């Protein structure tokens, strides 16, 4: 095994060290508090299909929308050095477009579902390109640029679909939001795997990952090396738009209805936290998608743990904030540098003692 490969593996493990420790602490805490917390069972749902049940399945399933959006948020953060706070509002627009289209086409079947989904993705990408243009072309700080759609996005969704909460009944939506008949694992979990696989393939067969990191680290140097920073930033917003639209569709399918006021509400803050907890630099540059996915599951496990401890919904956010502050500070560059210095001194001390002996 070459030294270069060893250094690369060590770097990747160090980036995931804090989220893995946080996840381990949560797992250990829950096992001590309730040894059956992670037990998995089998139940029969209302449609007569066998499905897996238990807190572990609920955590992985419930975090699906957050994990998908966190993947796209990671790319925007890496390329632009800032975050998109309009993902929830644009998700409401995507859902409104999808519902409006399937209603206009006379209901949901395989053809209308595919057409409505593709058009909803296209509309979402257009809104994200608006954000991307403000950031990449006009050089507006991402959080300020996306504040526009954060403020008015749900109003746009209201204009598209009105104030109604239309009910959507379809075996296709049931299969996406819950389970496919004969498959006991919730379908949203497969959606996360599919999105992560698609991104992995994109990174494997293109240089997008390298270009994104280069632009985030130093876009001036990237430009001198033939990379177009504007194009890379716009592409990151396009991929985020696709992720937002997929998450929106999952949210609609879970409930079988559209409510533009609650669909993906507050998910932008959790997505940013998932990126941070995953060890990614919020100032841009090097990123790791798997870290953000892990961060999403940590946030959901923390939420589930608090509810299992009978913490009232009003206080859950306060407790989450305290724990997340500790995790983020522990993973900050300052703390990491201090820990590296301590480790280096300890290592040097051990070497010196061996030489004396």
Helices and strands as residue ranges (DSSP letters): H 3-33, E 41-44, E 50-53, H 55-62, H 64-80, H 87-104, H 110-136, H 142-145, H 147-161, H 171-177, H 187-205, H 208-217, H 219-224, H 229-255, H 267-277, H 289-308, H 313-330, H 333-356
